[in-house]
Amino acid sequence: MKRLNIILLVFLLPILMGFDLSRHSIPLEEILSGGPPKDGIPAILRPKFVDAEKTSFLKDEDRVLGLIVNGEAKAYPIKILNWHEIVNDIVGGKPVLITYCPLCGTGMAFDPAIDGKRYTFGVSGLLYKSDVLMYDHQTESLWSQIMQEAVAGKLTGARLTLVSMIHTTWEAWKKEHPKTLVLSTDTGFKRDYKQDPYESYAKSSQLMFSAGDTDGRFHPKAFVLGIVLGGMAKAYPFSELEQGPHSFDDTIGSRMIKVNYDPGSKTARIKDKNGNDIPSVVSYWFAWAAFYPKTEVYRYSRNKTQD
């Protein structure tokens, strides 16, 4: 009877939290509650910004997600995103969805338009493989951030287009984009943005929630730069990038790319042959391996051997 109650709870939990998951593409039993209820972590719907010189709340070493669209640069401090996870914004005249999962270390930006219609998003309070499940306000479908697609609800199977964004330090971003705007702490919510609620979690090898089988080749919270091209996934661990050349050419499938790494700011990015950024994501190793178990892994050596 106890086991039956647990099974019923697992299947009823999403419904009790306000989501109809009669249609889904992932196992319902792997959808877990992260603790806070639906919108318990409040997404930012009307973001406010300040000029770079008015950011006394930021230290040079603080991490930000940097985005530039049609010449407009914006920075989203991780110390704010830790408390909100989602920002619905317009940059360079285009709608952009900014997302950050503190449990996976993943900051990802998307074009929130589907079939020409803009969707806005909130935090469901649910997780899949430890990654945030977002939901859209228009249909209340659930979306996996790392999978970049709707995994339950009316829009199951629909995908979001990833937009290039850089995970870097505030010092590095403002040096490259001195006229950048910065997400303000005036969010409309009372939060202690000086406090990092995930500081101890980031340093630990332990996970708060199951992400499936673990891949022990690297520390679970080691940062990697992940990319998917032509259906092939590859990870570039920062620990390997530290050892080798900080700019080098590589091939994924038949596509040539250039990987750049700045050890000072611990910033990794990938460009095409014309020097344009290719969308990629900085992630904890455990999360990347959980969603892409067959990922290739860059290993530095004089012979350039790779997994």
Summary of the structure (lengths in Angstrom):
residues: 307
radius of gyration: 19.2
end to end distance: 46.4
largest distance: 62.2
contacts: 967
relative contact order: 0.16
helix: 17%
strand: 38%
